[in-house]
């Protein structure tokens, strides 16, 4: 069996996770497991290393910004090359447009290298070993990995496939994703209090509150409001390995556009994502969206233009599809 390396540092761990169905297809086509070289921020080892198509996860020695770090960055490139050469890969696929990652592959002892070929990368790859055919090709954005794997595998279409799934009869929790990588992706905690109240009125009693290390105050607000007659699991003090088993048992999730939202989709959980500064992704039917209005410009504050009523309408539609009892124009008590 050939040893395959995929270099994909990821633009964020949510964006990285969203491409996993493409890499599953690639592994199947090559009839080999994949070793991933990615940034530590993708947290890939926690959800990939146990899967059948993943051989291992390696973390990139990341560069530092600024010309003053030039020599340190040269050293980091050498460390990445040494890390790769210890394994003796046969093929490498570079799913990032930067020359840096292509050069890391080229200076490693790898026989065959396939890359995106975007802009300056195009000069270092042959026509049958790249996605973009010329320096002037327009970017395919978030669809780069999908289009690249379609070309490599000669596929017209690649169907979405989750990483794993739990039997639906074992799911008894609703996931509320208040975590986010920055304020530009955080819908107000007051709105989530209203969402939980709304769901409690629909007889949902068990909740998983997926929060970050800096959101203990938000957790305390939820505890104070719903301390009685509600089974709530909080995650601000938990590692991702501890959160995943709870996430798998969710009936559905609703929350911010963050890595956990895409991880829940990849665990076969229908997820309603509240968008803001970034446009929606649509790689799976399990991924639903509440987006800003067409006349609102995407910005660091645009998520706060999304009204609670709009989210409740979309949540009601989701519950209706699931057979939930939801009345049109549901009214909220003050929270």
N, C-alpha and C positions, 0 to 999 in steps of 0.2 A: 504494500500500500504506500502510495506517495505521501510525502510530508508537505502539507499545504499551509502557507502563511497568508493571512489577510491583515493588511495594515490599514486600520481605520481609527484615527485618533478620536473621531466624533466631535461634533460641534456642541454637544451637550449630551447627557446620558439618555434623555428622552429621545432625541433624534437618532442616537446610536441604536437604542432598543428597537425603534420603529423599522429598522432595516433587517432584523433578524430572519424574517421569513425569506428574504432574498438570499441570505447566506446559507440557510438550510437548503434551498434549491441548489446553490452552488456546490455544497458538500455532496448532495445526492448525485449531481451530474458528474462530479469528479470521482465518486465512489471512495471518498477519503474524508477523514475528520479534518477539522480546521483548527489551527492555532491562531488566536487573535493577538495582535500587537496594538494596543490602544492606550488611551490616557486612563490614569487611575480614577479620574472623576466619573468615568462611565460605570464604575462599580461592577464591571462585567463578570468578575470571578464569582460573584454571589448568585448570579442567575444563569450562567452559561456552563460552568465547569462540570455540572452534573448531567448535562444533556448529551444525547447520543452523537450529535454532529460536531461537538466541540472536543478537541484534544486537550487544549490548554489555553490559558490566558496569560499573556505577558504584558507588563506595563512599560510604557515609553518613558525614557529619561527626557523630560520636557525641557525645551529651551527657555531661557529668560529673555525678556524684552530689553532692548537698548544695546547700542554699539559697545558699551562698556563691558558687556558680557560675551563679547565675540569669542574669546578663547575658551570660556566655560561652555559655550554652546558647541564648539568644535569637539570638546571632550564628551559632551552628552551624545553627539552623533556617533562617536567612536564606541561609547558604551552600548548604544543600541545595536551597532553592527556586531560587536562581540557577543551580545546576548543572542542575536539571530544565528551567528555562525556556530554556536555551541550545539545547535540542533540539526544543522545540515538539511535545510529545506530544499525540496525539488522545485516547487512553483511558488510564486508570490503574486498576490493581487493587491494593488495599491488603490484604495477607494478614498483618495483625498487629492485635491488638485495641486497641492504644494510640491515644489521641486524637492524640498527637504526630504520628504518621505520616499519619493522615488529614488533619490540618491542613496538613501539608507539601504534600499533594496539592491541597487546596482553595485554598491561596494561590499555587499555581502556575497557569500559563495552560493548564489541561487542560479539555477540553470535557466529558468523561464520566468519572465516578469511581464505582468499585464497591468496597465494603469489606465487612469481616466483619459490622459492625454490632453488636459485642458491648458490652453495658452502655451507657456514655455515647455510644459511636459511633452507637448506634441512633437518637439524636435528630437526627443530621446526614445520614442516608441515607434515601432513599425505599424502600418495601417491595420493589420489584423490583431494587434495587441493593444488597442486603445478604443475608447468610446467616441471621443471627439475626433473628427477627421482632419481638422486644420486649426491653426492658431486663432482663426477668426470665428470658430464655432461658438454659438450662443450657449450659455450654461443651461443645464436641465434642472438646476436647483435641487430640491429635496428628492427628485426622481432619479438622480445620478446613479445610485447603487442599483435601483430597479432596472434602469435601461442598460446598465453595464452588464448585469447578470443575465438579462434577456439575450444580449448579444453573445456573451460567452457560451451560454447553454443553447443558443439557437432556438429560443422560446418566443412565441408570440405573446404569451400571457403567463404571469406567475401568480398563482392564487395564494392568498394570505393563509398562513398556518401559524397558530399560536405555539409558544414554546412548550407549554404544558397545560393541563386542565384537570379540574377536580369535578367529580360527579355532582350534577346539579342538586341532587337530593341531600348532599352534605353541606350545602351553602346556606348559611343562616344569618349573614351579616351584611350591613350596608357600609360601603367605604366612603368616607368624607375626606377628600384630599385638600387639606388647607396648606400643606407644604408648598413651597415654590422657591426657585433659585434667586428671586429678587422681588422687590416691591411692585415692579411693573407687571408681575404675573399673579399678584395676590389680590383676589377679590376680598372685600371687607369681611372681617370675622363676624360682624353683626348680621350680615346676610346669611352666613352659614348657620348661625343660631336659628334663623327663621326656617332654613332648609330642614334642619333636624326636627324642629317643632312640627313642620308640615308632614314629615315622614312619620313622626310619632302618632300624629292624628290618623295616619293610614295604617296604624297598628304595626309599624316596624319598631322593634324593641332593642335590637342589638346593633351597635355601631363600632366601626373601626375608624378612629380619628388619626389620619396619617399627617403628622406634623414634623417640623424640623427642630433642630437643637435650640433655635432662638424663639420658639413659639410656646414656651411654657405658660406665658401670660394668656395666650389665646386658649390653651387647654384649660386653664383655671376658670376662664369665663364659661366654657362649656360644662365643666364639672359643677360650677355653682348653679347654673340654670337647669341642669338635667341630672342632679345628684340622686334623685329618687326615681324608682321604677324604670330605670334605663341601664342596660348592660353596655358599658362603653370601655373599649380598649384604646389606650393612648400609646403613641410611638416615639415621642420626642427623646426618650431615654433608651430606645432600642436600636440595634444595628439592623441593617437591611436583611440579613439572614433570619433575624427574629420576626421581621415584619412579613416576609413572603408567605409563610404558612397561613397567617391570618388573611392576607390579601387573596389568596387562592379560594378562601371560603366565602368571599363576598358574592352576593346575588348580583349586585351592580355597584358602580362607583360614580361619584360626582365630585368635581373639584377643579383645581387650578391646572393650567397647562404646564405640567412638570414631568420629571422622569417617572414618578410613580404612576401617573395617568397612563403613560405608554406601557409601563410594565404591567399594569392591570389588564390592559387590552391583550398583551402577549401572554397573560395567564388565563385567557379565554373569558374575561369578565367585561360585560358591556359597560362602557364608561362615557359619561357625559362631561365634556371638558368646556370650561369657561375661558374663552379666548380673550386676548387683549392686544399686546404689542406684536404678536406673531400671527400670520394667517394659519388657518386650520390645515391639518394633514388629513388625508382620506385613504389611507392604505388598507383599512379594515372596516367592515360593516359594523363591528363592535364599537367603533369610535364615533361618538356623536358630538355635536358642537353647539354651543351658544356663542354666537359671534357678535361683534360690535355692529352697529347700524352702518349701512353703505355710505352715509354722509359723514361718518366719523373717521378722522385720520388716525392711523395706528401710531401710538406713542407710548411713552412710559406711564401715562395716566389713563389711556383709553379703556382699560378694563373697568374702571370705575364709572363708565357711562352705561354699563349693562345693568338694567334694573332687575330687582328681585322678581317682579311679575313676569318678566320674559323668561327667566330661568325656571320659575315654577311652571309656566306653560309647557316648556320643553320637558321638564321632569314629569309632568302629568302625562305627556305623550308616551314617554318611556314606560311609565307604570301601566298605562293602558295596553301597550304592546305586550307587557309581561302578565297581563290579566289582573292588574291591580284595580281597585275600586277608587276611581278618581272622578270627581264632579267637575264640570266645566266652570271656569272662573272661580276656582277655589279661593276663599278668603282666609287671611291670616289674622290670628290674634296678635296683639303687640308682644314683642319679645324683649 
